[in-house]
């Protein structure tokens, strides 16, 4: 059996100015070869793929639907508004996100493989239809 996805809620501080959170810890920083910020409009879908080589850490600010295929079973995680979740997604685990809110959704992704448009590390695998 391969690695399995892990999902954890992230505590963060917020006040009238906004919020501050640490998306990854010191042990994860040296392993990352790609960082990407994704802003998704209401109803928009991101992902619908899996990575062949790279391990991904993704942080999502809710509200969102996170759908993934875990050992052949499709599972949903509904992320409530005002919460943040971190997903550690190993290679081969298909995943997708839908913005279920009324505002712009924020996703921050980290990957252990450099982004190379000539040799992409993603394979399309539709989990959420658009």
ZIRATA-V204682 format. One record per backbone hydrogen bond with DSSP energy under -1.0 kcal/mol. CO is the residue of the C=O (numbers start at 1). NH is the residue of the N-H. E is the energy in kcal/mol with one decimal. If there is no record, write none. Layout:
BEGIN
CO:NH:E ; CO:NH:E
END
This chain:
BEGIN
6:88:-2.7 ; 8:86:-3.1 ; 13:20:-2.3 ; 15:18:-1.3 ; 18:15:-2.5 ; 20:13:-1.6 ; 25:29:-1.4 ; 28:31:-1.2 ; 29:32:-1.3 ; 34:111:-2.3 ; 36:109:-3.3 ; 38:107:-2.4 ; 40:105:-3.3 ; 41:44:-2.5 ; 44:99:-2.4 ; 46:97:-2.7 ; 48:125:-2.5 ; 49:95:-2.4 ; 50:123:-2.4 ; 51:92:-2.6 ; 55:112:-1.7 ; 56:89:-3.6 ; 57:110:-2.5 ; 58:87:-3.0 ; 59:108:-2.6 ; 60:85:-2.0 ; 62:82:-1.1 ; 64:79:-3.1 ; 65:98:-2.2 ; 66:77:-2.5 ; 67:96:-2.2 ; 68:75:-3.2 ; 70:73:-1.9 ; 73:70:-3.1 ; 75:68:-2.2 ; 77:66:-2.8 ; 79:64:-1.9 ; 80:83:-1.4 ; 83:62:-3.0 ; 84:10:-2.7 ; 85:60:-2.4 ; 86:8:-2.4 ; 87:58:-2.5 ; 88:6:-1.7 ; 89:56:-2.9 ; 90:93:-1.6 ; 94:69:-1.9 ; 95:48:-1.3 ; 95:49:-1.6 ; 96:67:-2.5 ; 97:46:-2.6 ; 98:65:-2.2 ; 99:43:-2.2 ; 105:40:-2.0 ; 106:61:-2.2 ; 107:38:-3.2 ; 108:59:-2.9 ; 109:36:-2.7 ; 110:57:-2.4 ; 111:33:-3.2 ; 111:34:-1.4 ; 116:119:-1.5 ; 121:52:-1.3 ; 123:50:-1.7
END
